[in-house]
Amino acid sequence: MLSTSDPEISKLLKSELERQKKTLGLIASENYCSMAVLQAQGSVLSNKYSEGYPKKRYYAGNQFVDDVETIAIERAKRLFGAEHANVQPHAGAIANLAAYVALLELGDKLMTLSLAQGGHLTHGSPVNFSGKWYKIIHYELDPETSMLNYDSIEKLAKEQKPKAILCGYTAYPRTIDFKRFREIADSSGALMIADMAHIAGLVAGGAHPSPVPYADVVTSTTHKTLRGPRGAFILSKEKHAKSVDKALFPGIQGGPFDHSIAAKAVCFGEAMKLEFKDYAIQIVKNAKALANELMGLGYDLVSGGTDNHLMLVDLTRKGVSGKDAQDALEKAGIILNKNMVPKDTRSPFITSGLRIGTPVLTTRGMKEGEMKDVARLIDRVLTNIGDAGTITKVKTEVVELCERFPAYKEL
Ligand SMILES: *Cc1c(COP(=O)(O)O)cnc(C)c1O
C-alpha cells in the first residue's frame, strides 16, 4: 500500500531493508526484532488514546488495550522476577528521567559513571537534563584495569552520601556485580538504580546476573539485546511502584504508545522461551570469539576482553582514529560505531576506539566460526585503510556472508 500512496518513503524503507540484509550489523545497541514484533508495532493500536493505566483511563474504548498492557506488565514481572513493572516509557532516556523523578528531588546528589567512561548521556552528562537538574558525582573505572573498582566506588559513596547510585552502562564490556552495588548503596544510605538497557536480553536469558533482586528501580530499553520494539520499561520494588507510575504519567508522558506496548508484550513472550536462553548465551560466546580473534590479530581490547555482548577496541597503537576506522568499515559493509576509550586524547567526534557488539549477527544465526571471519574482515580493512581494492573485496565477502545468514527472509 505504501508503495503506491507514498513511493518516496516506500523506496527508502526498501533500501533500508536491503541495507540491513546486506551489511554486518555490529552496533552493540541494535538488534533485528522478529516479524511478530514488527507486526504488533505496525498495528492499529497506534490509533488509540489511553492516557492512564489499565482500568484507570481517561478515555473510553480501552477494553482491548487494557488487556494488552496488563499482559505486557505481567510478562515483564514474570520474565525478570520483579515486584512491579511499568511498560509505558517511550524510550530508555525517558525511563531514566522517570526513575530520577520518582526517587530524587531536583538538585539531589546522583552518583554515576560518566559518558566518557562508558555511561549514558542520561547518567549526568552536562548537556543532558540529568547533568543540569541533579548534582552529579562521577565514580571512575580503575585506571589500571579499566574495570569497575567496587572498593573505590564504596569509598566515594561514603564520602559523598549521594541520594542514589546508578549502575548499568552503554559501553562497558564486563560483568556488573549488582549485589556489590546494593552493599555500597546500603553502606552509604543511598538508593540503587540499575540501568540494564544494554544487557536486558542477557539478563532475561540468564547470561548476565540480574539487578532486579537488588536495585530499588531498574530501567531498561526493549530494542537492544532484548530484541523487541523500540521502547523501554521500568521495574521496581513494590514500595516505589506508586512513585514510578506517577513520575511517568502524568509526570512526564502523555498517552502511551499502545502499539509499542503490544510489541513489548510479544518481545517479553519471546524472551521467556527456551530458545532465547540459547540466543543470549550465544551472544556472549560470539563476543568472546570475536574478541579473542581480534586480540590474536594484535588489537588492544579495553579491559583485555569481554564478558557480555560488546567489546571496545583501542586503536591507539594501530595509529588509526575511531572515525576513520568506522568510515572505512562502513564502505566495506561493516557497520559499527567509533567510541571513546579510557584516557582518550581525541575528541568524542574522532575518538581512538571502536565499540563492537554481537546481538545482530547472533540473531542472524552466526556462531564462533563466523566471528573469526568477521574479525579478519575488520582487520583487512583497518590494516589497508584507504585502499579501495581491499574495501571492494571485503564488501563482496561481507555480502556473501550475509547471504549465508539471511535476515528477514519473509520481506
Ligand atoms: C541506550 C541506552 C539508554 C537510552 O535509550 P534510548 O531508547 O535511546 O533513549 C539509556 N541507558 C543506557 C545505559 C543505554 O545504553
The ligand as an SDF file (V2000), in Angstrom:
LIG
                    3D

 15 15  0  0  0  0  0  0  0  0999 V2000
   20.5110    3.0900   25.0460 C   0  0  0  0  0  0  0  0  0  0  0  0
   20.5990    3.4740   26.4550 C   0  0  0  0  0  0  0  0  0  0  0  0
   19.6560    4.3260   27.0350 C   0  0  0  0  0  0  0  0  0  0  0  0
   18.6530    5.1430   26.2540 C   0  0  0  0  0  0  0  0  0  0  0  0
   17.8360    4.5100   25.4020 O   0  0  0  0  0  0  0  0  0  0  0  0
   17.0060    5.3510   24.3020 P   0  0  0  0  0  0  0  0  0  0  0  0
   15.8990    4.4130   23.9860 O   0  0  0  0  0  0  0  0  0  0  0  0
   17.9610    5.5830   23.1770 O   0  0  0  0  0  0  0  0  0  0  0  0
   16.5440    6.6200   24.9160 O   0  0  0  0  0  0  0  0  0  0  0  0
   19.7140    4.5320   28.4030 C   0  0  0  0  0  0  0  0  0  0  0  0
   20.6530    3.9420   29.1430 N   0  0  0  0  0  0  0  0  0  0  0  0
   21.6000    3.1410   28.6070 C   0  0  0  0  0  0  0  0  0  0  0  0
   22.6280    2.5120   29.5110 C   0  0  0  0  0  0  0  0  0  0  0  0
   21.6250    2.8990   27.2550 C   0  0  0  0  0  0  0  0  0  0  0  0
   22.5800    2.1520   26.7270 O   0  0  0  0  0  0  0  0  0  0  0  0
  1  2  1  0
  2  3  1  0
  2 14  2  0
  3  4  1  0
  3 10  2  0
  4  5  1  0
  5  6  1  0
  6  7  2  0
  6  8  1  0
  6  9  1  0
 10 11  1  0
 11 12  2  0
 12 13  1  0
 12 14  1  0
 14 15  1  0
M  END
$$$$
